[in-house]
Amino acid sequence: MGEANNLEYLEKTSPQALIDVLNSDLEQTANHYNSFCQLINDRLAIHNSLHYNHSPIDPDFNRRTRLDLIKNIRDLNQAFNKLASLLNQSPFRKVDKGRIIPYDFTAWIDVGIKLTKEQINDYIKQVENVLKELFDFKIKYRLND
């Protein structure tokens, strides 16, 4: 996580492309998230056992695929919420003009009947924004991994 995070976006609308992009992005996000949690534990003494495991999405594009997708989105959102809560309770809270601004690391998509390329890319952008906030936090507190 030594540089800004650039996730892959969905270029074409195909089931296999969707699965490939999301599996790649979720794996990369898991690595960044876990690295960040370990870093704040080691360097800032914000003790935590936070960890996000990406479960690969079934490539057969069936019912299992949808369940895997829902599980990954839910698990990542819960992981982001736990991290935001931890940072909001730490001495490293975000402050603007003397007011505490709570961290909010929300990334969510409603897995409805049909997912569009735009919906997927919007979700990826939300995840990328959270990773950028984590990167900015590292810069602000001079953390290098």
N, CA, C and O atoms as a GROMACS GRO file, in nm:
protein
  580
    1MET      N    1   0.082  -0.117   0.000
    1MET     CA    2   0.000   0.000   0.000
    1MET      C    3   0.087   0.124   0.000
    1MET      O    4   0.052   0.224   0.063
    2GLY      N    5   0.198   0.120  -0.068
    2GLY     CA    6   0.289   0.232  -0.071
    2GLY      C    7   0.252   0.336  -0.175
    2GLY      O    8   0.317   0.440  -0.182
    3GLU      N    9   0.150   0.311  -0.255
    3GLU     CA   10   0.109   0.407  -0.355
    3GLU      C   11  -0.043   0.409  -0.361
    3GLU      O   12  -0.110   0.326  -0.299
    4ALA      N   13  -0.097   0.505  -0.436
    4ALA     CA   14  -0.242   0.513  -0.448
    4ALA      C   15  -0.296   0.382  -0.504
    4ALA      O   16  -0.227   0.312  -0.578
    5ASN      N   17  -0.417   0.351  -0.468
    5ASN     CA   18  -0.477   0.224  -0.506
    5ASN      C   19  -0.558   0.240  -0.632
    5ASN      O   20  -0.647   0.326  -0.639
    6ASN      N   21  -0.529   0.160  -0.731
    6ASN     CA   22  -0.603   0.164  -0.855
    6ASN      C   23  -0.664   0.028  -0.881
    6ASN      O   24  -0.594  -0.068  -0.912
    7LEU      N   25  -0.794   0.021  -0.866
    7LEU     CA   26  -0.864  -0.103  -0.892
    7LEU      C   27  -0.903  -0.108  -1.039
    7LEU      O   28  -0.907  -0.006  -1.107
    8GLU      N   29  -0.931  -0.228  -1.085
    8GLU     CA   30  -0.970  -0.248  -1.224
    8GLU      C   31  -1.120  -0.224  -1.237
    8GLU      O   32  -1.197  -0.263  -1.149
    9TYR      N   33  -1.160  -0.160  -1.345
    9TYR     CA   34  -1.302  -0.137  -1.371
    9TYR      C   35  -1.350  -0.231  -1.480
    9TYR      O   36  -1.271  -0.282  -1.560
   10LEU      N   37  -1.480  -0.252  -1.482
   10LEU     CA   38  -1.541  -0.341  -1.581
   10LEU      C   39  -1.547  -0.268  -1.714
   10LEU      O   40  -1.612  -0.163  -1.725
   11GLU      N   41  -1.481  -0.323  -1.815
   11GLU     CA   42  -1.477  -0.261  -1.947
   11GLU      C   43  -1.592  -0.310  -2.035
   11GLU      O   44  -1.656  -0.232  -2.105
   12LYS      N   45  -1.615  -0.440  -2.030
   12LYS     CA   46  -1.721  -0.497  -2.115
   12LYS      C   47  -1.819  -0.572  -2.026
   12LYS      O   48  -1.785  -0.617  -1.917
   13THR      N   49  -1.940  -0.583  -2.076
   13THR     CA   50  -2.044  -0.648  -1.998
   13THR      C   51  -2.051  -0.795  -2.038
   13THR      O   52  -2.113  -0.832  -2.138
   14SER      N   53  -1.987  -0.877  -1.958
   14SER     CA   54  -1.998  -1.021  -1.975
   14SER      C   55  -1.986  -1.084  -1.838
   14SER      O   56  -1.914  -1.033  -1.752
   15PRO      N   57  -2.054  -1.195  -1.817
   15PRO     CA   58  -2.047  -1.260  -1.685
   15PRO      C   59  -1.904  -1.292  -1.643
   15PRO      O   60  -1.868  -1.271  -1.527
   16GLN      N   61  -1.823  -1.343  -1.734
   16GLN     CA   62  -1.687  -1.381  -1.698
   16GLN      C   63  -1.601  -1.259  -1.664
   16GLN      O   64  -1.521  -1.263  -1.571
   17ALA      N   65  -1.619  -1.151  -1.740
   17ALA     CA   66  -1.544  -1.028  -1.712
   17ALA      C   67  -1.581  -0.974  -1.574
   17ALA      O   68  -1.494  -0.931  -1.499
   18LEU      N   69  -1.709  -0.977  -1.541
   18LEU     CA   70  -1.756  -0.930  -1.411
   18LEU      C   71  -1.690  -1.009  -1.299
   18LEU      O   72  -1.639  -0.951  -1.203
   19ILE      N   73  -1.690  -1.140  -1.311
   19ILE     CA   74  -1.632  -1.226  -1.207
   19ILE      C   75  -1.482  -1.203  -1.197
   19ILE      O   76  -1.427  -1.192  -1.087
   20ASP      N   77  -1.414  -1.196  -1.312
   20ASP     CA   78  -1.269  -1.177  -1.312
   20ASP      C   79  -1.230  -1.044  -1.246
   20ASP      O   80  -1.139  -1.039  -1.163
   21VAL      N   81  -1.298  -0.937  -1.285
   21VAL     CA   82  -1.267  -0.804  -1.231
   21VAL      C   83  -1.294  -0.800  -1.081
   21VAL      O   84  -1.211  -0.752  -1.003
   22LEU      N   85  -1.410  -0.850  -1.039
   22LEU     CA   86  -1.443  -0.846  -0.896
   22LEU      C   87  -1.350  -0.933  -0.814
   22LEU      O   88  -1.308  -0.893  -0.705
   23ASN      N   89  -1.318  -1.052  -0.862
   23ASN     CA   90  -1.225  -1.138  -0.788
   23ASN      C   91  -1.090  -1.069  -0.772
   23ASN      O   92  -1.032  -1.070  -0.664
   24SER      N   93  -1.040  -1.010  -0.879
   24SER     CA   94  -0.912  -0.941  -0.874
   24SER      C   95  -0.917  -0.822  -0.778
   24SER      O   96  -0.828  -0.805  -0.694
   25ASP      N   97  -1.021  -0.739  -0.791
   25ASP     CA   98  -1.032  -0.620  -0.707
   25ASP      C   99  -1.053  -0.654  -0.560
   25ASP      O  100  -0.996  -0.590  -0.472
   26LEU      N  101  -1.134  -0.755  -0.533
   26LEU     CA  102  -1.159  -0.793  -0.393
   26LEU      C  103  -1.034  -0.853  -0.330
   26LEU      O  104  -1.007  -0.831  -0.212
   27GLU      N  105  -0.958  -0.928  -0.408
   27GLU     CA  106  -0.832  -0.983  -0.356
   27GLU      C  107  -0.733  -0.870  -0.325
   27GLU      O  108  -0.669  -0.870  -0.220
   28GLN      N  109  -0.722  -0.775  -0.417
   28GLN     CA  110  -0.633  -0.660  -0.396
   28GLN      C  111  -0.679  -0.578  -0.275
   28GLN      O  112  -0.597  -0.534  -0.196
   29THR      N  113  -0.810  -0.558  -0.262
   29THR     CA  114  -0.865  -0.484  -0.149
   29THR      C  115  -0.836  -0.555  -0.018
   29THR      O  116  -0.800  -0.491   0.081
   30ALA      N  117  -0.851  -0.687  -0.017
   30ALA     CA  118  -0.821  -0.765   0.104
   30ALA      C  119  -0.676  -0.745   0.146
   30ALA      O  120  -0.647  -0.727   0.264
   31ASN      N  121  -0.585  -0.748   0.049
   31ASN     CA  122  -0.443  -0.728   0.080
   31ASN      C  123  -0.418  -0.589   0.139
   31ASN      O  124  -0.346  -0.577   0.239
   32HIS      N  125  -0.476  -0.486   0.079
   32HIS     CA  126  -0.459  -0.349   0.130
   32HIS      C  127  -0.519  -0.334   0.269
   32HIS      O  128  -0.458  -0.276   0.358
   33TYR      N  129  -0.639  -0.386   0.286
   33TYR     CA  130  -0.710  -0.375   0.414
   33TYR      C  131  -0.630  -0.444   0.524
   33TYR      O  132  -0.607  -0.386   0.630
   34ASN      N  133  -0.589  -0.567   0.500
   34ASN     CA  134  -0.517  -0.643   0.602
   34ASN      C  135  -0.382  -0.580   0.634
   34ASN      O  136  -0.340  -0.578   0.749
   35SER      N  137  -0.315  -0.528   0.532
   35SER     CA  138  -0.188  -0.459   0.552
   35SER      C  139  -0.208  -0.334   0.638
   35SER      O  140  -0.130  -0.308   0.730
   36PHE      N  141  -0.313  -0.258   0.609
   36PHE     CA  142  -0.342  -0.136   0.685
   36PHE      C  143  -0.372  -0.169   0.831
   36PHE      O  144  -0.321  -0.103   0.922
   37CYS      N  145  -0.455  -0.270   0.854
   37CYS     CA  146  -0.491  -0.308   0.992
   37CYS      C  147  -0.368  -0.353   1.070
   37CYS      O  148  -0.354  -0.321   1.188
   38GLN      N  149  -0.279  -0.426   1.006
   38GLN     CA  150  -0.156  -0.469   1.072
   38GLN      C  151  -0.067  -0.349   1.101
   38GLN      O  152  -0.005  -0.340   1.207
   39LEU      N  153  -0.061  -0.257   1.006
   39LEU     CA  154   0.022  -0.138   1.021
   39LEU      C  155  -0.023  -0.050   1.138
   39LEU      O  156   0.060  -0.006   1.217
   40ILE      N  157  -0.153  -0.025   1.150
   40ILE     CA  158  -0.198   0.059   1.261
   40ILE      C  159  -0.183  -0.014   1.394
   40ILE      O  160  -0.166   0.049   1.498
   41ASN      N  161  -0.189  -0.144   1.390
   41ASN     CA  162  -0.165  -0.223   1.511
   41ASN      C  163  -0.019  -0.209   1.555
   41ASN      O  164   0.010  -0.185   1.672
   42ASP      N  165   0.072  -0.224   1.460
   42ASP     CA  166   0.216  -0.222   1.490
   42ASP      C  167   0.270  -0.082   1.517
   42ASP      O  168   0.346  -0.062   1.611
   43ARG      N  169   0.231   0.016   1.435
   43ARG     CA  170   0.293   0.148   1.441
   43ARG      C  171   0.220   0.250   1.528
   43ARG      O  172   0.283   0.340   1.584
   44LEU      N  173   0.088   0.236   1.539
   44LEU     CA  174   0.011   0.335   1.615
   44LEU      C  175  -0.048   0.277   1.743
   44LEU      O  176  -0.118   0.347   1.816
   45ALA      N  177  -0.021   0.152   1.769
   45ALA     CA  178  -0.074   0.082   1.887
   45ALA      C  179  -0.226   0.088   1.892
   45ALA      O  180  -0.285   0.095   2.000
   46ILE      N  181  -0.290   0.085   1.774
   46ILE     CA  182  -0.435   0.070   1.768
   46ILE      C  183  -0.458  -0.080   1.757
   46ILE      O  184  -0.470  -0.135   1.648
   47HIS      N  185  -0.463  -0.144   1.872
   47HIS     CA  186  -0.466  -0.290   1.876
   47HIS      C  187  -0.596  -0.342   1.815
   47HIS      O  188  -0.706  -0.299   1.850
   48ASN      N  189  -0.579  -0.436   1.723
   48ASN     CA  190  -0.694  -0.493   1.655
   48ASN      C  191  -0.658  -0.630   1.601
   48ASN      O  192  -0.541  -0.665   1.584
   49SER      N  193  -0.760  -0.705   1.574
   49SER     CA  194  -0.742  -0.834   1.508
   49SER      C  195  -0.829  -0.836   1.383
   49SER      O  196  -0.879  -0.941   1.341
   50LEU      N  197  -0.846  -0.718   1.323
   50LEU     CA  198  -0.929  -0.708   1.204
   50LEU      C  199  -0.862  -0.778   1.086
   50LEU      O  200  -0.741  -0.768   1.066
   51HIS      N  201  -0.943  -0.848   1.010
   51HIS     CA  202  -0.892  -0.921   0.895
   51HIS      C  203  -1.009  -0.942   0.799
   51HIS      O  204  -1.119  -0.975   0.842
   52TYR      N  205  -0.985  -0.924   0.671
   52TYR     CA  206  -1.087  -0.950   0.570
   52TYR      C  207  -1.036  -1.059   0.478
   52TYR      O  208  -0.927  -1.049   0.422
   53ASN      N  209  -1.117  -1.163   0.464
   53ASN     CA  210  -1.084  -1.272   0.371
   53ASN      C  211  -1.175  -1.263   0.250
   53ASN      O  212  -1.297  -1.266   0.262
   54HIS      N  213  -1.114  -1.253   0.135
   54HIS     CA  214  -1.190  -1.256   0.010
   54HIS      C  215  -1.213  -1.402  -0.027
   54HIS      O  216  -1.120  -1.481  -0.034
   55SER      N  217  -1.339  -1.436  -0.050
   55SER     CA  218  -1.373  -1.570  -0.097
   55SER      C  219  -1.396  -1.561  -0.247
   55SER      O  220  -1.487  -1.490  -0.290
   56PRO      N  221  -1.317  -1.632  -0.327
   56PRO     CA  222  -1.334  -1.622  -0.473
   56PRO      C  223  -1.479  -1.649  -0.515
   56PRO      O  224  -1.546  -1.738  -0.463
   57ILE      N  225  -1.524  -1.570  -0.610
   57ILE     CA  226  -1.660  -1.583  -0.662
   57ILE      C  227  -1.663  -1.698  -0.762
   57ILE      O  228  -1.576  -1.708  -0.849
   58ASP      N  229  -1.762  -1.785  -0.748
   58ASP     CA  230  -1.777  -1.902  -0.834
   58ASP      C  231  -1.783  -1.858  -0.981
   58ASP      O  232  -1.866  -1.774  -1.016
   59PRO      N  233  -1.698  -1.915  -1.067
   59PRO     CA  234  -1.691  -1.871  -1.206
   59PRO      C  235  -1.799  -1.929  -1.297
   59PRO      O  236  -1.805  -1.893  -1.415
   60ASP      N  237  -1.884  -2.016  -1.246
   60ASP     CA  238  -1.984  -2.081  -1.332
   60ASP      C  239  -2.106  -1.995  -1.359
   60ASP      O  240  -2.194  -2.034  -1.436
   61PHE      N  241  -2.112  -1.879  -1.299
   61PHE     CA  242  -2.222  -1.784  -1.314
   61PHE      C  243  -2.357  -1.852  -1.295
   61PHE      O  244  -2.439  -1.860  -1.386
   62ASN      N  245  -2.376  -1.900  -1.175
   62ASN     CA  246  -2.500  -1.966  -1.136
   62ASN      C  247  -2.548  -1.906  -1.004
   62ASN      O  248  -2.504  -1.798  -0.965
   63ARG      N  249  -2.637  -1.975  -0.936
   63ARG     CA  250  -2.689  -1.927  -0.807
   63ARG      C  251  -2.576  -1.908  -0.706
   63ARG      O  252  -2.577  -1.812  -0.629
   64ARG      N  253  -2.480  -1.997  -0.707
   64ARG     CA  254  -2.365  -1.989  -0.616
   64ARG      C  255  -2.286  -1.858  -0.639
   64ARG      O  256  -2.236  -1.797  -0.545
   65THR      N  257  -2.276  -1.819  -0.766
   65THR     CA  258  -2.206  -1.695  -0.801
   65THR      C  259  -2.270  -1.576  -0.731
   65THR      O  260  -2.201  -1.494  -0.670
   66ARG      N  261  -2.402  -1.567  -0.739
   66ARG     CA  262  -2.475  -1.456  -0.677
   66ARG      C  263  -2.456  -1.459  -0.525
   66ARG      O  264  -2.433  -1.355  -0.464
   67LEU      N  265  -2.464  -1.577  -0.465
   67LEU     CA  266  -2.444  -1.589  -0.320
   67LEU      C  267  -2.302  -1.549  -0.280
   67LEU      O  268  -2.282  -1.482  -0.179
   68ASP      N  269  -2.203  -1.591  -0.360
   68ASP     CA  270  -2.064  -1.553  -0.333
   68ASP      C  271  -2.047  -1.402  -0.341
   68ASP      O  272  -1.979  -1.341  -0.258
   69LEU      N  273  -2.109  -1.342  -0.442
   69LEU     CA  274  -2.099  -1.197  -0.460
   69LEU      C  275  -2.161  -1.124  -0.341
   69LEU      O  276  -2.102  -1.032  -0.286
   70ILE      N  277  -2.280  -1.167  -0.301
   70ILE     CA  278  -2.348  -1.105  -0.186
   70ILE      C  279  -2.263  -1.120  -0.061
   70ILE      O  280  -2.248  -1.024   0.016
   71LYS      N  281  -2.208  -1.238  -0.039
   71LYS     CA  282  -2.125  -1.264   0.080
   71LYS      C  283  -2.002  -1.173   0.082
   71LYS      O  284  -1.969  -1.115   0.185
   72ASN      N  285  -1.934  -1.162  -0.032
   72ASN     CA  286  -1.814  -1.077  -0.039
   72ASN      C  287  -1.847  -0.931  -0.013
   72ASN      O  288  -1.775  -0.863   0.060
   73ILE      N  289  -1.955  -0.881  -0.072
   73ILE     CA  290  -1.994  -0.742  -0.053
   73ILE      C  291  -2.029  -0.717   0.094
   73ILE      O  292  -1.986  -0.617   0.152
   74ARG      N  293  -2.106  -0.806   0.152
   74ARG     CA  294  -2.146  -0.793   0.293
   74ARG      C  295  -2.023  -0.799   0.385
   74ARG      O  296  -2.008  -0.716   0.475
   75ASP      N  297  -1.936  -0.897   0.361
   75ASP     CA  298  -1.818  -0.913   0.446
   75ASP      C  299  -1.725  -0.793   0.436
   75ASP      O  300  -1.671  -0.747   0.537
   76LEU      N  301  -1.705  -0.741   0.314
   76LEU     CA  302  -1.617  -0.625   0.298
   76LEU      C  303  -1.678  -0.503   0.366
   76LEU      O  304  -1.607  -0.426   0.431
   77ASN      N  305  -1.808  -0.484   0.350
   77ASN     CA  306  -1.873  -0.369   0.415
   77ASN      C  307  -1.862  -0.379   0.567
   77ASN      O  308  -1.837  -0.279   0.634
   78GLN      N  309  -1.879  -0.499   0.622
   78GLN     CA  310  -1.864  -0.517   0.766
   78GLN      C  311  -1.720  -0.489   0.810
   78GLN      O  312  -1.697  -0.427   0.914
   79ALA      N  313  -1.624  -0.534   0.731
   79ALA     CA  314  -1.483  -0.509   0.763
   79ALA      C  315  -1.454  -0.359   0.763
   79ALA      O  316  -1.389  -0.308   0.854
   80PHE      N  317  -1.504  -0.289   0.660
   80PHE     CA  318  -1.485  -0.144   0.653
   80PHE      C  319  -1.552  -0.074   0.773
   80PHE      O  320  -1.495   0.019   0.830
   81ASN      N  321  -1.672  -0.119   0.810
   81ASN     CA  322  -1.743  -0.058   0.924
   81ASN      C  323  -1.666  -0.079   1.054
   81ASN      O  324  -1.658   0.012   1.136
   82LYS      N  325  -1.612  -0.198   1.074
   82LYS     CA  326  -1.535  -0.226   1.196
   82LYS      C  327  -1.410  -0.139   1.203
   82LYS      O  328  -1.374  -0.089   1.310
   83LEU      N  329  -1.344  -0.121   1.089
   83LEU     CA  330  -1.224  -0.037   1.085
   83LEU      C  331  -1.261   0.109   1.114
   83LEU      O  332  -1.192   0.176   1.190
   84ALA      N  333  -1.368   0.158   1.053
   84ALA     CA  334  -1.411   0.296   1.078
   84ALA      C  335  -1.444   0.315   1.225
   84ALA      O  336  -1.406   0.417   1.284
   85SER      N  337  -1.512   0.221   1.284
   85SER     CA  338  -1.546   0.229   1.427
   85SER      C  339  -1.420   0.232   1.513
   85SER      O  340  -1.411   0.310   1.608
   86LEU      N  341  -1.325   0.147   1.480
   86LEU     CA  342  -1.199   0.143   1.554
   86LEU      C  343  -1.126   0.277   1.546
   86LEU      O  344  -1.080   0.329   1.648
   87LEU      N  345  -1.115   0.333   1.425
   87LEU     CA  346  -1.046   0.461   1.408
   87LEU      C  347  -1.123   0.575   1.475
   87LEU      O  348  -1.062   0.668   1.528
   88ASN      N  349  -1.256   0.569   1.472
   88ASN     CA  350  -1.337   0.674   1.535
   88ASN      C  351  -1.321   0.675   1.686
   88ASN      O  352  -1.345   0.778   1.750
   89GLN      N  353  -1.282   0.562   1.745
   89GLN     CA  354  -1.263   0.554   1.889
   89GLN      C  355  -1.117   0.573   1.929
   89GLN      O  356  -1.084   0.571   2.048
   90SER      N  357  -1.032   0.593   1.832
   90SER     CA  358  -0.889   0.607   1.859
   90SER      C  359  -0.851   0.754   1.874
   90SER      O  360  -0.932   0.842   1.846
   91PRO      N  361  -0.728   0.780   1.919
   91PRO     CA  362  -0.681   0.919   1.925
   91PRO      C  363  -0.657   0.979   1.785
   91PRO      O  364  -0.625   1.097   1.773
   92PHE      N  365  -0.671   0.898   1.681
   92PHE     CA  366  -0.643   0.943   1.544
   92PHE      C  367  -0.771   0.976   1.469
   92PHE      O  368  -0.781   0.954   1.348
   93ARG      N  369  -0.869   1.028   1.541
   93ARG     CA  370  -0.996   1.066   1.478
   93ARG      C  371  -0.972   1.179   1.379
   93ARG      O  372  -0.876   1.255   1.390
   94LYS      N  373  -1.061   1.186   1.282
   94LYS     CA  374  -1.054   1.291   1.182
   94LYS      C  375  -1.118   1.417   1.240
   94LYS      O  376  -1.231   1.413   1.289
   95VAL      N  377  -1.046   1.529   1.236
   95VAL     CA  378  -1.096   1.655   1.292
   95VAL      C  379  -1.088   1.763   1.184
   95VAL      O  380  -0.988   1.774   1.113
   96ASP      N  381  -1.194   1.843   1.174
   96ASP     CA  382  -1.197   1.954   1.081
   96ASP      C  383  -1.250   2.077   1.155
   96ASP      O  384  -1.364   2.078   1.200
   97LYS      N  385  -1.168   2.180   1.166
   97LYS     CA  386  -1.203   2.304   1.236
   97LYS      C  387  -1.253   2.276   1.377
   97LYS      O  388  -1.351   2.335   1.422
   98GLY      N  389  -1.185   2.185   1.445
   98GLY     CA  390  -1.220   2.154   1.583
   98GLY      C  391  -1.334   2.056   1.601
   98GLY      O  392  -1.366   2.018   1.714
   99ARG      N  393  -1.397   2.017   1.492
   99ARG     CA  394  -1.509   1.922   1.499
   99ARG      C  395  -1.463   1.785   1.455
   99ARG      O  396  -1.391   1.770   1.356
  100ILE      N  397  -1.507   1.684   1.530
  100ILE     CA  398  -1.473   1.547   1.493
  100ILE      C  399  -1.563   1.504   1.377
  100ILE      O  400  -1.686   1.514   1.385
  101ILE      N  401  -1.501   1.456   1.272
  101ILE     CA  402  -1.572   1.405   1.155
  101ILE      C  403  -1.555   1.253   1.156
  101ILE      O  404  -1.444   1.204   1.138
  102PRO      N  405  -1.663   1.178   1.177
  102PRO     CA  406  -1.647   1.032   1.184
  102PRO      C  407  -1.601   0.972   1.051
  102PRO      O  408  -1.644   1.015   0.944
  103TYR      N  409  -1.514   0.874   1.060
  103TYR     CA  410  -1.476   0.798   0.941
  103TYR      C  411  -1.599   0.720   0.897
  103TYR      O  412  -1.672   0.665   0.979
  104ASP      N  413  -1.620   0.715   0.767
  104ASP     CA  414  -1.731   0.638   0.711
  104ASP      C  415  -1.677   0.568   0.588
  104ASP      O  416  -1.660   0.628   0.482
  105PHE      N  417  -1.652   0.440   0.602
  105PHE     CA  418  -1.594   0.361   0.493
  105PHE      C  419  -1.702   0.273   0.431
  105PHE      O  420  -1.692   0.150   0.434
  106THR      N  421  -1.804   0.335   0.375
  106THR     CA  422  -1.913   0.258   0.318
  106THR      C  423  -1.887   0.228   0.171
  106THR      O  424  -1.852   0.316   0.093
  107ALA      N  425  -1.904   0.102   0.136
  107ALA     CA  426  -1.900   0.058  -0.003
  107ALA      C  427  -2.010  -0.047  -0.017
  107ALA      O  428  -2.001  -0.154   0.043
  108TRP      N  429  -2.111  -0.017  -0.096
  108TRP     CA  430  -2.226  -0.106  -0.101
  108TRP      C  431  -2.288  -0.106  -0.240
  108TRP      O  432  -2.287  -0.005  -0.310
  109ILE      N  433  -2.340  -0.220  -0.278
  109ILE     CA  434  -2.416  -0.235  -0.402
  109ILE      C  435  -2.530  -0.329  -0.373
  109ILE      O  436  -2.514  -0.429  -0.303
  110ASP      N  437  -2.647  -0.298  -0.427
  110ASP     CA  438  -2.762  -0.385  -0.412
  110ASP      C  439  -2.757  -0.487  -0.525
  110ASP      O  440  -2.768  -0.453  -0.643
  111VAL      N  441  -2.741  -0.613  -0.487
  111VAL     CA  442  -2.732  -0.719  -0.588
  111VAL      C  443  -2.875  -0.758  -0.625
  111VAL      O  444  -2.931  -0.853  -0.571
  112GLY      N  445  -2.932  -0.683  -0.717
  112GLY     CA  446  -3.069  -0.706  -0.761
  112GLY      C  447  -3.074  -0.815  -0.867
  112GLY      O  448  -2.985  -0.900  -0.877
  113ILE      N  449  -3.179  -0.811  -0.945
  113ILE     CA  450  -3.200  -0.914  -1.047
  113ILE      C  451  -3.091  -0.906  -1.154
  113ILE      O  452  -3.036  -1.008  -1.194
  114LYS      N  453  -3.061  -0.786  -1.198
  114LYS     CA  454  -2.958  -0.771  -1.301
  114LYS      C  455  -2.863  -0.660  -1.261
  114LYS      O  456  -2.905  -0.548  -1.230
  115LEU      N  457  -2.735  -0.691  -1.262
  115LEU     CA  458  -2.633  -0.591  -1.232
  115LEU      C  459  -2.583  -0.531  -1.363
  115LEU      O  460  -2.551  -0.603  -1.457
  116THR      N  461  -2.578  -0.400  -1.367
  116THR     CA  462  -2.526  -0.334  -1.487
  116THR      C  463  -2.378  -0.304  -1.469
  116THR      O  464  -2.325  -0.303  -1.357
  117LYS      N  465  -2.313  -0.278  -1.580
  117LYS     CA  466  -2.172  -0.240  -1.577
  117LYS      C  467  -2.154  -0.113  -1.494
  117LYS      O  468  -2.057  -0.101  -1.419
  118GLU      N  469  -2.247  -0.019  -1.506
  118GLU     CA  470  -2.239   0.106  -1.432
  118GLU      C  471  -2.250   0.083  -1.282
  118GLU      O  472  -2.178   0.146  -1.204
  119GLN      N  473  -2.339  -0.008  -1.240
  119GLN     CA  474  -2.353  -0.038  -1.097
  119GLN      C  475  -2.225  -0.100  -1.042
  119GLN      O  476  -2.178  -0.062  -0.934
  120ILE      N  477  -2.169  -0.193  -1.116
  120ILE     CA  478  -2.045  -0.259  -1.073
  120ILE      C  479  -1.933  -0.156  -1.063
  120ILE      O  480  -1.861  -0.151  -0.964
  121ASN      N  481  -1.919  -0.072  -1.166
  121ASN     CA  482  -1.813   0.028  -1.166
  121ASN      C  483  -1.833   0.132  -1.055
  121ASN      O  484  -1.735   0.182  -0.999
  122ASP      N  485  -1.958   0.165  -1.023
  122ASP     CA  486  -1.985   0.256  -0.912
  122ASP      C  487  -1.941   0.192  -0.780
  122ASP      O  488  -1.882   0.259  -0.695
  123TYR      N  489  -1.969   0.064  -0.764
  123TYR     CA  490  -1.926  -0.007  -0.643
  123TYR      C  491  -1.773  -0.009  -0.633
  123TYR      O  492  -1.717   0.016  -0.526
  124ILE      N  493  -1.707  -0.038  -0.743
  124ILE     CA  494  -1.560  -0.041  -0.745
  124ILE      C  495  -1.506   0.097  -0.708
  124ILE      O  496  -1.406   0.107  -0.636
  125LYS      N  497  -1.570   0.203  -0.757
  125LYS     CA  498  -1.528   0.339  -0.724
  125LYS      C  499  -1.543   0.366  -0.574
  125LYS      O  500  -1.457   0.431  -0.514
  126GLN      N  501  -1.652   0.316  -0.513
  126GLN     CA  502  -1.670   0.333  -0.368
  126GLN      C  503  -1.558   0.263  -0.291
  126GLN      O  504  -1.502   0.320  -0.197
  127VAL      N  505  -1.525   0.141  -0.332
  127VAL     CA  506  -1.417   0.066  -0.266
  127VAL      C  507  -1.286   0.141  -0.284
  127VAL      O  508  -1.207   0.153  -0.190
  128GLU      N  509  -1.262   0.190  -0.405
  128GLU     CA  510  -1.139   0.264  -0.433
  128GLU      C  511  -1.131   0.390  -0.346
  128GLU      O  512  -1.022   0.426  -0.300
  129ASN      N  513  -1.243   0.457  -0.324
  129ASN     CA  514  -1.244   0.577  -0.239
  129ASN      C  515  -1.208   0.543  -0.094
  129ASN      O  516  -1.138   0.620  -0.029
  130VAL      N  517  -1.256   0.429  -0.045
  130VAL     CA  518  -1.220   0.387   0.090
  130VAL      C  519  -1.070   0.360   0.096
  130VAL      O  520  -1.002   0.403   0.190
  131LEU      N  521  -1.017   0.289  -0.002
  131LEU     CA  522  -0.874   0.260  -0.004
  131LEU      C  523  -0.792   0.388  -0.012
  131LEU      O  524  -0.684   0.397   0.046
  132LYS      N  525  -0.843   0.489  -0.085
  132LYS     CA  526  -0.774   0.617  -0.093
  132LYS      C  527  -0.772   0.685   0.045
  132LYS      O  528  -0.672   0.746   0.083
  133GLU      N  529  -0.883   0.675   0.119
  133GLU     CA  530  -0.886   0.732   0.254
  133GLU      C  531  -0.784   0.664   0.344
  133GLU      O  532  -0.718   0.730   0.424
  134LEU      N  533  -0.770   0.533   0.331
  134LEU     CA  534  -0.670   0.460   0.410
  134LEU      C  535  -0.530   0.505   0.370
  134LEU      O  536  -0.443   0.522   0.456
  135PHE      N  537  -0.507   0.523   0.241
  135PHE     CA  538  -0.378   0.571   0.192
  135PHE      C  539  -0.349   0.711   0.247
  135PHE      O  540  -0.238   0.739   0.292
  136ASP      N  541  -0.450   0.799   0.243
  136ASP     CA  542  -0.433   0.935   0.296
  136ASP      C  543  -0.403   0.934   0.446
  136ASP      O  544  -0.324   1.014   0.495
  137PHE      N  545  -0.466   0.842   0.518
  137PHE     CA  546  -0.440   0.827   0.662
  137PHE      C  547  -0.294   0.791   0.683
  137PHE      O  548  -0.227   0.844   0.772
  138LYS      N  549  -0.244   0.698   0.601
  138LYS     CA  550  -0.103   0.657   0.612
  138LYS      C  551  -0.010   0.774   0.586
  138LYS      O  552   0.090   0.791   0.655
  139ILE      N  553  -0.041   0.855   0.487
  139ILE     CA  554   0.042   0.972   0.454
  139ILE      C  555   0.039   1.070   0.571
  139ILE      O  556   0.143   1.120   0.613
  140LYS      N  557  -0.081   1.099   0.622
  140LYS     CA  558  -0.096   1.196   0.730
  140LYS      C  559  -0.015   1.158   0.853
  140LYS      O  560   0.046   1.243   0.916
  141TYR      N  561  -0.015   1.030   0.887
  141TYR     CA  562   0.056   0.985   1.007
  141TYR      C  563   0.193   0.923   0.975
  141TYR      O  564   0.253   0.856   1.059
  142ARG      N  565   0.240   0.947   0.854
  142ARG     CA  566   0.373   0.904   0.810
  142ARG      C  567   0.399   0.756   0.836
  142ARG      O  568   0.500   0.718   0.894
  143LEU      N  569   0.306   0.676   0.790
  143LEU     CA  570   0.320   0.530   0.804
  143LEU      C  571   0.365   0.473   0.671
  143LEU      O  572   0.307   0.503   0.566
  144ASN      N  573   0.465   0.394   0.675
  144ASN     CA  574   0.513   0.328   0.554
  144ASN      C  575   0.518   0.180   0.582
  144ASN      O  576   0.564   0.137   0.688
  145ASP      N  577   0.471   0.102   0.487
  145ASP     CA  578   0.479  -0.043   0.509
  145ASP      C  579   0.581  -0.106   0.418
  145ASP      O  580   0.601  -0.227   0.422
   0.00000   0.00000   0.00000
